[in-house]
C-alpha cells in the first residue's frame, strides 16, 4: 500500500527525530537530515 505524505510533515518528523537523538550524534544526524531534504527538493 502506498501513501502520499506532505513534504513539510516529513521534514518536521525528521527534525523531531534529530532532536531526540543522543547528543553524541546530533551533528551527524543534522547533516544527514539536511542532505536528505536537499536531495528531496532537487
Secondary structure, 3 states (H helix, E strand, C coil): CCCCCCHHHHHHHHHHHHHHCCHHHHHHHHHHHHHHHHHHHC
